[in-house]
């Protein structure tokens, strides 16, 4: 392949995303259902649906660095994301 040509896009299913997340130790466990839930509900999900491809009954999503960065830096603590509770700033309160 010539140096100036772009590399092929690595399209993966949600099952493969889950497998890679665990393999690369971004999370101790992950399922395709959880990947789908994150894609649907997390505003920080990095790959918009218009970049997904439907092949048969599966969605394929580009694994081009954005997903890897998302899972590597994702806050895995349970609870709402993206907002700060005023009590979290209080140093006198015990931390869980």
Backbone as CSV, one residue per row, in Angstrom:
resi,resn,N_x,N_y,N_z,CA_x,CA_y,CA_z,C_x,C_y,C_z
1,UNK,0.852,-1.181,0.000,0.000,0.000,0.000,0.890,1.235,0.000
2,UNK,0.507,2.225,-0.771,1.267,3.474,-0.842,1.164,4.237,0.465
3,UNK,2.193,5.013,0.770,2.216,5.743,2.033,1.118,6.788,2.148
4,UNK,0.690,7.367,1.066,-0.297,8.447,1.112,-1.730,7.951,1.156
5,UNK,-1.968,6.658,0.993,-3.323,6.146,1.007,-3.763,5.883,2.440
6,UNK,-5.020,6.219,2.763,-5.504,5.962,4.125,-5.617,4.467,4.388
7,UNK,-5.451,4.094,5.646,-5.602,2.684,6.003,-7.086,2.329,6.057
8,UNK,-7.357,1.061,5.951,-8.741,0.591,6.008,-9.315,0.848,7.402
9,UNK,-10.586,1.171,7.434,-11.261,1.413,8.700,-11.531,0.067,9.365
10,UNK,-11.230,-0.022,10.644,-11.468,-1.234,11.429,-12.894,-1.154,11.971
11,UNK,-13.828,-1.855,11.315,-15.216,-1.870,11.754,-15.428,-3.047,12.692
12,UNK,-16.034,-2.776,13.834,-16.240,-3.823,14.839,-17.689,-3.812,15.322
13,UNK,-18.134,-4.968,15.764,-19.468,-5.088,16.354,-19.406,-4.677,17.821
14,UNK,-20.556,-4.535,18.431,-20.598,-4.214,19.860,-19.998,-5.346,20.689
15,UNK,-20.163,-6.572,20.234,-19.543,-7.706,20.924,-18.031,-7.588,20.887
16,UNK,-17.482,-7.204,19.743,-16.028,-7.048,19.621,-15.531,-5.860,20.441
17,UNK,-16.307,-4.788,20.504,-15.929,-3.657,21.351,-15.823,-4.129,22.800
18,UNK,-16.821,-4.869,23.268,-16.815,-5.380,24.642,-15.589,-6.252,24.879
19,UNK,-15.273,-7.120,23.935,-14.107,-8.007,24.072,-12.814,-7.189,24.173
20,UNK,-12.659,-6.188,23.322,-11.444,-5.369,23.345,-11.323,-4.560,24.640
21,UNK,-12.435,-4.067,25.120,-12.413,-3.283,26.365,-11.877,-4.131,27.517
22,UNK,-12.314,-5.373,27.595,-11.839,-6.262,28.657,-10.393,-6.686,28.388
23,UNK,-10.096,-7.043,27.150,-8.742,-7.482,26.787,-7.706,-6.408,27.108
24,UNK,-8.053,-5.162,26.865,-7.111,-4.052,27.098,-7.217,-3.481,28.511
25,UNK,-8.043,-4.127,29.315,-8.197,-3.813,30.743,-8.727,-2.402,31.014
26,UNK,-9.608,-1.946,30.141,-10.292,-0.674,30.392,-11.443,-0.879,31.354
27,UNK,-11.890,-2.124,31.480,-12.946,-2.486,32.427,-12.782,-3.963,32.759
28,UNK,-13.155,-4.368,33.975,-13.008,-5.777,34.328,-13.984,-6.682,33.588
29,UNK,-15.106,-6.122,33.174,-16.077,-6.883,32.387,-16.851,-5.904,31.505
30,UNK,-17.408,-6.434,30.423,-18.189,-5.611,29.503,-19.002,-6.560,28.648
31,UNK,-20.235,-6.171,28.345,-21.095,-6.954,27.468,-21.507,-6.099,26.276
32,UNK,-21.983,-6.765,25.249,-22.464,-6.000,24.090,-23.671,-5.161,24.477
33,UNK,-24.464,-5.658,25.431,-25.623,-4.896,25.885,-25.184,-3.603,26.573
34,UNK,-24.108,-3.672,27.359,-23.603,-2.476,28.033,-23.016,-1.492,27.021
35,UNK,-22.339,-2.005,26.012,-21.816,-1.129,24.953,-22.974,-0.407,24.275
36,UNK,-24.043,-1.150,23.955,-25.213,-0.547,23.315,-25.842,0.506,24.218
37,UNK,-25.917,0.210,25.513,-26.482,1.173,26.459,-25.637,2.450,26.514
38,UNK,-24.331,2.305,26.560,-23.448,3.482,26.581,-23.603,4.285,25.295
39,UNK,-23.656,3.596,24.168,-23.794,4.281,22.884,-25.104,5.061,22.813
40,UNK,-26.132,4.522,23.431,-27.450,5.155,23.378,-27.610,6.282,24.389
41,UNK,-26.988,6.155,25.564,-27.302,7.092,26.643,-26.184,8.032,27.062
42,UNK,-24.936,7.707,26.755,-23.830,8.548,27.216,-23.562,9.664,26.213
43,UNK,-23.745,10.932,26.630,-23.486,12.033,25.703,-22.024,12.110,25.267
44,UNK,-21.132,11.473,26.000,-19.713,11.493,25.635,-19.347,10.390,24.637
45,UNK,-20.317,9.542,24.241,-20.022,8.477,23.268,-19.426,9.115,22.021
46,UNK,-18.256,8.674,21.580,-17.507,9.430,20.574,-17.841,9.175,19.107
47,UNK,-18.591,8.139,18.798,-18.849,7.822,17.385,-20.327,8.008,17.091
48,UNK,-20.686,9.062,16.351,-22.103,9.287,16.042,-22.673,8.156,15.184
49,UNK,-23.951,7.919,15.361,-24.601,6.795,14.699,-24.534,6.892,13.171
50,UNK,-24.417,8.088,12.626,-24.334,8.188,11.172,-23.021,7.616,10.621
51,UNK,-22.076,7.287,11.497,-20.833,6.638,11.073,-20.902,5.116,11.226
52,UNK,-21.980,4.608,11.815,-22.145,3.167,11.978,-22.633,2.572,10.659
53,UNK,-22.397,1.275,10.478,-22.900,0.566,9.300,-23.730,-0.621,9.760
54,UNK,-24.857,-0.786,9.119,-25.725,-1.928,9.417,-25.378,-3.029,8.424
55,UNK,-24.951,-4.166,8.932,-24.644,-5.315,8.086,-25.443,-6.486,8.637
56,UNK,-26.449,-6.899,7.892,-27.360,-7.929,8.386,-28.093,-7.404,9.602
57,UNK,-28.008,-8.127,10.693,-28.677,-7.671,11.911,-27.710,-7.042,12.915
58,UNK,-26.485,-6.778,12.469,-25.470,-6.218,13.356,-25.083,-4.805,12.946
59,UNK,-24.740,-4.018,13.935,-24.149,-2.710,13.688,-22.639,-2.870,13.736
60,UNK,-21.960,-2.195,12.836,-20.508,-2.155,12.874,-20.093,-0.702,13.047
61,UNK,-19.166,-0.510,13.968,-18.755,0.823,14.397,-17.258,0.953,14.162
62,UNK,-16.796,2.100,13.650,-15.358,2.253,13.436,-14.578,2.275,14.755
63,UNK,-13.570,1.433,14.838,-12.639,1.437,15.970,-11.405,2.172,15.453
64,UNK,-11.406,3.479,15.625,-10.353,4.298,15.025,-9.609,5.153,16.040
65,UNK,-9.623,4.784,17.265,-8.934,5.555,18.295,-9.895,6.284,19.214
66,UNK,-11.004,6.738,18.682,-11.970,7.461,19.519,-12.572,6.550,20.573
67,UNK,-12.953,5.336,20.189,-13.545,4.412,21.164,-12.513,3.967,22.186
68,UNK,-11.312,3.713,21.740,-10.269,3.292,22.678,-10.007,4.394,23.701
69,UNK,-9.918,5.624,23.243,-9.708,6.748,24.167,-10.898,6.890,25.112
70,UNK,-12.111,6.739,24.583,-13.326,6.837,25.396,-13.290,5.836,26.548
71,UNK,-13.010,4.568,26.227,-13.009,3.547,27.278,-11.804,3.670,28.201
72,UNK,-10.676,4.116,27.686,-9.476,4.254,28.519,-9.639,5.353,29.560
73,UNK,-10.397,6.381,29.244,-10.522,7.530,30.139,-11.888,7.622,30.815
74,UNK,-12.778,6.685,30.521,-14.144,6.740,31.030,-14.200,6.553,32.542
75,UNK,-15.014,7.357,33.196,-15.261,7.222,34.633,-16.166,6.014,34.837
76,UNK,-15.645,4.958,35.471,-16.420,3.727,35.644,-17.253,3.728,36.911
77,UNK,-17.172,4.773,37.728,-17.984,4.823,38.945,-19.457,4.900,38.569
78,UNK,-20.294,4.241,39.360,-21.720,4.275,39.058,-22.289,5.642,39.405
79,UNK,-23.434,5.933,38.849,-24.111,7.195,39.129,-24.062,8.134,37.945
80,UNK,-24.789,9.229,38.046,-24.852,10.195,36.955,-23.478,10.798,36.657
81,UNK,-23.262,11.092,35.393,-22.008,11.698,34.956,-22.283,13.118,34.461
82,UNK,-21.267,13.912,34.475,-21.363,15.210,33.835,-21.875,16.336,34.702
83,UNK,-22.098,16.109,35.975,-22.505,17.197,36.849,-21.869,16.988,38.202
84,UNK,-21.695,18.046,38.908,-21.040,18.029,40.215,-22.076,18.302,41.297
85,UNK,-22.079,17.512,42.317,-22.975,17.718,43.449,-22.264,18.608,44.453
86,UNK,-22.973,19.579,45.011,-22.327,20.541,45.921,-21.659,19.865,47.119
87,UNK,-22.193,18.746,47.603,-21.589,18.091,48.763,-20.241,17.457,48.418
88,UNK,-19.962,17.213,47.127,-18.694,16.618,46.743,-17.528,17.571,46.985
89,UNK,-17.833,18.851,47.051,-16.791,19.851,47.289,-16.525,20.078,48.768
90,UNK,-17.290,19.454,49.638,-17.160,19.647,51.082,-16.115,18.681,51.636
91,UNK,-14.932,19.181,52.021,-13.861,18.289,52.506,-14.169,17.639,53.854
92,UNK,-15.198,18.114,54.571,-15.517,17.526,55.877,-16.355,16.263,55.748
93,UNK,-16.933,16.023,54.574,-17.743,14.829,54.379,-16.859,13.634,54.057
94,UNK,-17.213,12.459,54.574,-16.409,11.259,54.294,-16.527,10.863,52.830
95,UNK,-15.473,10.312,52.313,-15.453,9.816,50.925,-15.667,8.319,50.950
96,UNK,-16.517,7.822,50.027,-16.855,6.408,49.954,-15.717,5.587,49.612
